[in-house]
Amino acid sequence: MSSVNTICYQLQTVKINCHYEEPIVDERKCLLYILQVFFSEMKNAYLETKPAYTALALMCDIGGALGLILGSTLLTVCEFADFLFILTATWIKVRASAGVFER
């Protein structure tokens, strides 16, 4: 009898009810239990999964990152060329005012 009580208790922990009647002894001298197991509530829960990140969003983010990196690289190259041009022009002006280029 205690094993039937244990089974019913374990089923009730997961919200499944059970009911049993007193044991029956049949003609072969076997002890039989009638155990009725049923759900306490007939509610269904449906879960729907969706991808959080689509392939299009991934391509857009990769394109944006590449554009940012290439744009900053091109800007750096232009600023470096501008710096070299100003440095060379200043160097030539200083050398010309010092008279280095006169013969």
LINPE-V692683 format. One record per residue. N is the residue number from 1. D_FIRST is the distance of its C-alpha to the first C-alpha in Angstrom with 1 decimal. Layout:
BEGIN
n-><N,N>
d_first-><D_FIRST,D_FIRST>
END
This chain:
BEGIN
n-><1,2,3,4,5,6,7,8,9,10,11,12,13,14,15,16,17,18,19,20,21,22,23,24,25,26,27,28,29,30,31,32,33,34,35,36,37,38,39,40,41,42,43,44,45,46,47,48,49,50,51,52,53,54,55,56,57,58,59,60,61,62,63,64,65,66,67,68,69,70,71,72,73,74,75,76,77,78,79,80,81,82,83,84,85,86,87,88,89,90,91,92,93,94,95,96,97,98,99,100,101,102,103>
d_first-><0.0,3.8,5.5,5.4,6.5,8.8,10.2,11.0,12.6,14.6,15.8,16.9,19.1,21.1,21.4,19.2,17.2,14.1,12.8,10.1,10.5,9.0,8.4,11.9,13.5,16.7,20.0,19.4,16.6,14.1,10.5,10.7,9.0,11.7,11.6,14.9,16.3,19.7,22.2,22.8,26.5,28.7,31.2,32.8,34.7,37.6,39.2,42.8,44.4,48.2,50.4,51.6,54.9,56.7,59.2,62.1,61.2,61.1,64.6,66.0,64.8,66.2,69.5,69.8,69.2,71.8,74.3,73.9,74.4,77.3,78.9,78.7,80.1,83.0,83.7,83.8,86.2,88.5,88.5,89.3,92.2,93.4,93.3,95.3,97.8,98.4,98.6,101.1,103.2,103.2,104.2,107.0,108.2,108.3,110.1,112.6,113.4,114.0,116.5,114.8,115.4,119.1,121.7>
END
